[in-house]
Every structure is written in structure tokens, then in C-alpha cells.
Amino acid sequence: MLDMLIKVETEIKETIRNAQNSRHVFRHESGRRVVLSEVMEHGVSDGPLIGALAIFYAPGQFMTLDRIISKNQKFKKQRRIIYYLDSRAGQIGSTILLELLKIQDGELFSKANFVQKIDKSYFKDFTVSSGEINEALSRMFRKTMKSFFGINGRFFTRKPFSVYFKEIKTNAATFEKNPYESRKQEIDMQVDNFIRKLNKTQSYH
């Protein structure tokens, strides 16, 4: 279990670093590369953002996902998803999300190959079946992440949305029965601030 958590932690940190050095992550529809601050302000297309993802990560403990959708020219958040990294469902969901965030709009995509990649990269030494991974992926495309990701024939579709990453420092020496609850208010405040910035930007379009 410890090895699994360490691997999940490494992958999340890699994604955070890539997001900060976002010249490797985002590309405008015109073809030019754009930095994260420019994506947050202007989006990756010539139109406004359809929404945003706010992700908070506490090493070895949990990862939260706030889905923010633009409705009637106003950004509003949906119900938060919490991935507890010491749980089977949390490990599967967080790793799928991380890998989906690395895929660009229009890339060739095979669901079977993607599931196999997740299985091999993260769970080869654990009793997690490809069926569980496939079910979680299907649920994302069909329900929880359908506003952001999708499949069109043999290609991956990614809508123009902003991504905000934040790592939460934890005190490993202090035992906490529920580390998420102790940081929920902090996360709420930062997500609300992020939404206010998005709404301020939206008013410029």
C-alpha cells in the first residue's frame, strides 16, 4: 500500500510541475503555446472558457476536484469530488484523472489502451482489475467529467477549460483522523477566490 501511495504522489507532483510550466501543457487553437496565467485569463480558444478544474493535493492523503462550469456567463462549482489516496476508489479515480489531463484535444485515443496503461503504470502489483478501471473511466466520460472530456470516434475531445493546481502541506508528525475535514475550509476559500477571478475575467469577454 505504501508503494502505491508513493507512486500516486509522484505522478500528481509531476502533473503539478507540468501545470506550472504550462508551456508544455496548453496550446491555443491557433497553434501557439500559452502559459497557465494566460489560459486562466483568456482560455485556449478564441471564445470564453467552458469551465475550470480546481485540484488540491495533500501528499499521501487525498486529492480534491472542484468542477467549475460556466452557466449564463457565470462560473459556478458543482459538487466536490474527494479522492482518498488510502482507498481503492480514490487511487483509481485520481490516477485516471491525472492521465486524462495529460491528453490534448484531438489526440488519437483508445479506451482499451488507456485502461491498460493505467493498469500497467499504477496497479500491476495490486489486485485492481482492468474492469474496475474501465468502469471508473466510463463513469467519468458519461457523468462526472462529461463537460470537460469526451471521445469522438477514435479521438479524444478536450473542451477549453482552465486548470488550477495547489499542493497542501501536511504535518506528517501530527496524526489527523480526517485530514480533509481539517483543510476543507482552506480549500473552500481558495476555490471561491479562484471562481471570483474567473468571473471577473468572464466579464471581459
Phi, psi and chi 1 to 4 in degrees:
 res  aa     phi    psi   chi1   chi2   chi3   chi4
   1 MET       -  -41.5  179.2   63.1   72.5      -
   2 LEU   -61.9  -43.2  179.1   59.4      -      -
   3 ASP   -60.8  -37.8  -70.3  -19.7      -      -
   4 MET   -63.6  -46.3  178.7   76.7 -102.5      -
   5 LEU   -64.5  -38.5  -64.6  178.6      -      -
   6 ILE   -63.7  -40.5  -68.9  172.7      -      -
   7 LYS   -67.1  -42.6 -171.5  167.0 -174.7   63.9
   8 VAL   -61.3  -43.5  171.3      -      -      -
   9 GLU   -60.2  -43.2  175.6 -178.1  -23.1      -
  10 THR   -62.3  -42.4  -59.8      -      -      -
  11 GLU   -67.0  -39.5  -70.8  -64.0  -37.2      -
  12 ILE   -65.8  -42.9  -66.0  175.0      -      -
  13 LYS   -62.4  -38.0  -74.6 -175.0  174.8  179.5
  14 GLU   -62.3  -42.7  177.6 -173.1  -13.2      -
  15 THR   -65.1  -40.1  -54.5      -      -      -
  16 ILE   -62.6  -44.7  -68.0  172.1      -      -
  17 ARG   -62.0  -41.8  -76.3 -165.5  -63.0  -90.5
  18 ASN   -63.4  -37.6  -72.8  -20.0      -      -
  19 ALA   -67.7  -36.8      -      -      -      -
  20 GLN   -69.4  -37.6  -60.8  -54.0  -46.5      -
  21 ASN   -96.5   62.9 -175.8   17.7      -      -
  22 SER   -73.6    1.9   54.2      -      -      -
  23 ARG   -62.7  -21.8  -66.8 -179.6 -174.0  -84.7
  24 HIS   -93.4   -3.0  -60.0  -64.2      -      -
  25 VAL  -113.0  -42.8  178.5      -      -      -
  26 PHE  -111.6  143.7  -59.2  102.7      -      -
  27 ARG  -141.0  131.2 -175.6 -176.6  -65.4  -85.9
  28 HIS   -71.1  153.3 -169.1  -91.0      -      -
  29 GLU   -61.2  -18.5   64.7  179.0   11.9      -
  30 SER   -76.5  -12.8   65.2      -      -      -
  31 GLY   109.2  -18.8      -      -      -      -
  32 ARG   -77.1  150.7   66.1 -176.4  175.6   85.9
  33 ARG   -81.5  145.7  -66.2  179.0 -179.2  -85.5
  34 VAL  -132.9  147.2  -69.2      -      -      -
  35 VAL   -84.3  165.1  -63.6      -      -      -
  36 LEU   -58.9  -42.1 -179.7   58.9      -      -
  37 SER   -61.8  -35.7   58.9      -      -      -
  38 GLU   -72.2  -36.7 -172.0  175.8   -3.2      -
  39 VAL   -62.9  -43.6  171.3      -      -      -
  40 MET   -62.2  -33.4  -70.7  175.4   63.2      -
  41 GLU   -88.2  -38.9 -173.5  169.6  -10.1      -
  42 HIS  -119.8  -15.1  -58.4  -64.5      -      -
  43 GLY    83.4 -175.6      -      -      -      -
  44 VAL  -110.2    3.6  -66.2      -      -      -
  45 SER  -126.1  178.9   67.9      -      -      -
  46 ASP   -81.3   -1.5  -70.8  -30.6      -      -
  47 GLY  -111.4 -179.5      -      -      -      -
  48 PRO   -73.6  161.6   27.9  -35.1      -      -
  49 LEU   -64.5  145.6  -61.4  172.3      -      -
  50 ILE   -83.6  -16.2   61.0   97.4      -      -
  51 GLY   169.8 -160.9      -      -      -      -
  52 ALA  -157.3  160.5      -      -      -      -
  53 LEU  -120.9  127.7  -61.6  178.4      -      -
  54 ALA  -111.1  117.5      -      -      -      -
  55 ILE  -119.9  126.4  -59.7  171.5      -      -
  56 PHE  -117.6  137.4  -72.7   80.4      -      -
  57 TYR  -129.0  123.9  166.3   63.7      -      -
  58 ALA  -109.4  111.6      -      -      -      -
  59 PRO   -48.2  124.1  -27.3   36.0      -      -
  60 GLY    72.2    2.8      -      -      -      -
  61 GLN  -119.9  -61.5  -64.2  179.7  -19.9      -
  62 PHE  -158.6  164.3   65.0   84.9      -      -
  63 MET  -136.3  130.7 -173.4  170.9   82.1      -
  64 THR  -107.6  149.6   64.2      -      -      -
  65 LEU  -131.2  116.9  169.7   65.1      -      -
  66 ASP  -106.1  120.5  -79.7  -86.4      -      -
  67 ARG   -94.9  121.9  -61.5  156.3  -62.9  159.4
  68 ILE  -115.7  121.8  -57.4  162.4      -      -
  69 ILE  -117.9  140.0  -64.0  -66.5      -      -
  70 SER   -85.8  118.3  178.0      -      -      -
  71 LYS  -130.9  127.2  -67.7 -176.8  178.1  179.5
  72 ASN    53.3   43.3  -60.1  -38.9      -      -
  73 GLN    60.8   32.4  -62.3 -173.9  -31.2      -
  74 LYS  -142.1  131.6 -162.8   81.7  171.6  175.6
  75 PHE   -83.3  129.1  -73.9  102.6      -      -
  76 LYS  -135.2  144.2  -63.8 -178.2  178.9  179.9
  77 LYS   -91.6  148.3   61.2 -178.2  176.8 -179.1
  78 GLN   -96.0  179.4  -60.9  178.8  -43.9      -
  79 ARG   -62.0  133.8 -170.8  165.7   64.7   90.0
  80 ARG   -68.3  141.7  177.8  172.4  -63.8  156.5
  81 ILE  -105.7  132.5  -63.2  173.6      -      -
  82 ILE  -117.7  122.9  -52.2  167.6      -      -
  83 TYR  -103.1  107.8  -60.4  109.4      -      -
  84 TYR   -83.7  120.9  -68.5  101.6      -      -
  85 LEU   -76.6   -3.4  -60.0 -178.4      -      -
  86 ASP   -99.9   10.2   60.6   -8.9      -      -
  87 SER  -117.3  152.9   75.2      -      -      -
  88 ARG   -60.2  -48.8 -167.8 -174.9 -166.3   92.8
  89 ALA   -63.7  -39.7      -      -      -      -
  90 GLY   -65.5  -39.3      -      -      -      -
  91 GLN   -66.7  -44.3  -68.4  164.7    3.3      -
  92 ILE   -65.7  -48.9  -66.4  172.8      -      -
  93 GLY   -63.2  -43.4      -      -      -      -
  94 SER   -67.8  -39.4   61.9      -      -      -
  95 THR   -70.5  -37.1   52.1      -      -      -
  96 ILE   -61.8  -46.8  -69.9  175.1      -      -
  97 LEU   -60.4  -44.0  177.7   62.2      -      -
  98 LEU   -58.6  -44.4  -69.5  174.0      -      -
  99 GLU   -70.6  -35.8  -67.9  -61.0  -33.2      -
 100 LEU   -64.6  -35.7  -71.9  177.3      -      -
 101 LEU   -67.2  -18.4  -74.5  173.4      -      -
 102 LYS   -84.9  -10.9  -63.2  175.0 -176.1  177.8
 103 ILE   -92.6  134.7  -55.3  175.7      -      -
 104 GLN   -91.0  157.3  -61.7  -60.7  -47.8      -
 105 ASP   -60.8  132.4 -178.1   51.4      -      -
 106 GLY    89.7   -1.3      -      -      -      -
 107 GLU   -71.2  146.0  -79.1 -169.0   31.7      -
 108 LEU   -61.3  133.3 -166.5   65.2      -      -
 109 PHE  -138.4  129.8 -175.8   83.3      -      -
 110 SER  -120.9  119.4  164.2      -      -      -
 111 LYS   -60.3  -42.5 -167.5  175.4  176.6 -176.5
 112 ALA   -62.9  -43.9      -      -      -      -
 113 ASN   -66.5  -36.4  -70.1  -15.9      -      -
 114 PHE   -65.0  -45.5 -177.4   82.4      -      -
 115 VAL   -61.1  -42.0  169.2      -      -      -
 116 GLN   -62.7  -40.0 -173.3  177.6   36.0      -
 117 LYS   -62.6  -45.1  177.5 -174.7  177.4 -178.3
 118 ILE   -61.0  -45.9  -64.9  -70.8      -      -
 119 ASP   -59.8  -46.4 -165.9   13.8      -      -
 120 LYS   -72.1  -40.8 -176.8  177.5  179.9 -179.1
 121 SER   -74.3  -33.8  -61.7      -      -      -
 122 TYR  -115.3  -35.2  -63.8   94.2      -      -
 123 PHE  -121.1   16.9  -58.9  109.2      -      -
 124 LYS   -62.4  -27.0   63.0 -179.9 -179.4  179.6
 125 ASP  -101.6   13.6  -63.2  -35.7      -      -
 126 PHE  -129.4  160.7  -61.8   87.1      -      -
 127 THR   -87.8   56.3   56.7      -      -      -
 128 VAL  -107.5  124.1  172.8      -      -      -
 129 SER   -85.4  155.1   69.9      -      -      -
 130 SER   -64.1  -27.1   57.4      -      -      -
 131 GLY   -63.6  -39.7      -      -      -      -
 132 GLU   -64.6  -42.0  -69.9  175.9  -86.5      -
 133 ILE   -65.5  -44.4  -59.3  170.2      -      -
 134 ASN   -62.1  -40.2 -176.1   69.6      -      -
 135 GLU   -65.2  -42.5 -178.2 -179.8  -14.7      -
 136 ALA   -66.1  -39.5      -      -      -      -
 137 LEU   -64.7  -45.0  177.1   62.2      -      -
 138 SER   -60.8  -38.9  -64.6      -      -      -
 139 ARG   -65.0  -37.2 -172.7  163.7   54.6 -109.5
 140 MET   -63.6  -48.6  -78.7 -167.8  179.2      -
 141 PHE   -66.1  -36.2  -77.5  140.3      -      -
 142 ARG   -84.6  -29.7 -174.2 -179.5   66.8 -109.0
 143 LYS  -133.2  -75.6 -172.6  177.0  179.9 -178.0
 144 THR   -67.0  -33.6   57.9      -      -      -
 145 MET  -118.9   18.2  -60.0  -59.3  -66.1      -
 146 LYS   -65.7  -23.2   66.9  178.3 -177.9  178.6
 147 SER   -74.9  -16.7  -61.6      -      -      -
 148 PHE  -110.9  -40.4  -59.7   91.5      -      -
 149 PHE  -124.2  160.3  -57.0  120.9      -      -
 150 GLY  -171.8  179.2      -      -      -      -
 151 ILE  -127.4  128.9  -56.0  173.2      -      -
 152 ASN  -120.2   97.6 -176.0    7.3      -      -
 153 GLY    66.9 -116.1      -      -      -      -
 154 ARG  -102.3   14.6  -62.9  166.8   54.3 -136.7
 155 PHE  -124.7  149.5  -61.0   95.1      -      -
 156 PHE   -85.8  134.4 -175.9   80.8      -      -
 157 THR  -113.1  132.4   59.9      -      -      -
 158 ARG  -130.9  117.5  174.6  176.8  173.4  141.2
 159 LYS   -72.4  161.4  -57.0  -68.9  178.4   59.5
 160 PRO   -75.2  101.8   25.6  -32.6      -      -
 161 PHE  -136.9  157.4   60.0   87.4      -      -
 162 SER   -93.0  152.0  173.4      -      -      -
 163 VAL  -126.2  129.5 -178.4      -      -      -
 164 TYR  -120.1  119.5  176.9   74.8      -      -
 165 PHE  -110.1  143.4  -75.6   89.8      -      -
 166 LYS  -150.2  125.5  179.1   74.5  173.5 -178.8
 167 GLU   -93.8  132.2 -179.1  174.2  -14.5      -
 168 ILE   -99.7  123.4  -60.3  174.5      -      -
 169 LYS   -74.2  137.2  -60.7  -62.8 -177.5 -177.4
 170 THR  -122.7  157.0   57.5      -      -      -
 171 ASN   -99.9  102.7 -174.0   -7.6      -      -
 172 ALA   -64.0  -22.8      -      -      -      -
 173 ALA   -81.0  -13.2      -      -      -      -
 174 THR  -104.8  123.5  -56.6      -      -      -
 175 PHE   -79.9  131.0  173.2   76.6      -      -
 176 GLU  -127.6  127.7  -68.0  178.6  -53.2      -
 177 LYS   -65.9  -40.7 -174.5  175.4 -178.7  179.4
 178 ASN  -137.5   89.0 -167.2  -30.0      -      -
 179 PRO   -61.9  -30.0   20.4  -32.4      -      -
 180 TYR   -65.1  -46.1  166.2   69.6      -      -
 181 GLU   -60.8  -33.6  -73.9  -62.0  -30.6      -
 182 SER   -73.4  -15.2   66.2      -      -      -
 183 ARG  -116.6    1.4  -72.3  167.8  175.6   79.7
 184 LYS   -58.1  -45.1 -178.9  179.4 -178.5  -60.9
 185 GLN   -63.3  -40.2 -173.3  174.5    8.3      -
 186 GLU   -61.8  -44.0  172.7 -170.6   -9.5      -
 187 ILE   -65.2  -44.5  -65.0  171.5      -      -
 188 ASP   -55.5  -45.2  -71.5  -16.4      -      -
 189 MET   -64.4  -42.3  -70.7  176.9   60.3      -
 190 GLN   -70.8  -37.2  -66.8 -165.5   48.6      -
 191 VAL   -65.4  -42.9  170.3      -      -      -
 192 ASP   -61.9  -39.9  -71.2  -17.3      -      -
 193 ASN   -64.2  -40.9  -74.1  -24.3      -      -
 194 PHE   -62.3  -43.2  177.9   53.2      -      -
 195 ILE   -64.6  -39.0  -67.0  174.6      -      -
 196 ARG   -61.4  -39.9  -82.4 -166.3  -71.5  -89.0
 197 LYS   -65.7  -41.0  -70.4  179.7 -178.7  178.2
 198 LEU   -63.7  -42.0  -73.3  171.2      -      -
 199 ASN   -67.0  -34.1  -79.1  -36.8      -      -
 200 LYS   -65.9  -40.7 -174.4  177.3  179.3 -179.9
 201 THR   -67.0  -41.6  -59.9      -      -      -
 202 GLN   -57.3  -34.5 -177.5   85.0  -57.6      -
 203 SER   -67.8  -14.6   64.4      -      -      -
 204 TYR   -84.1  -17.8  -64.7  142.6      -      -
 205 HIS   -81.2      -  -70.6  -67.2      -      -
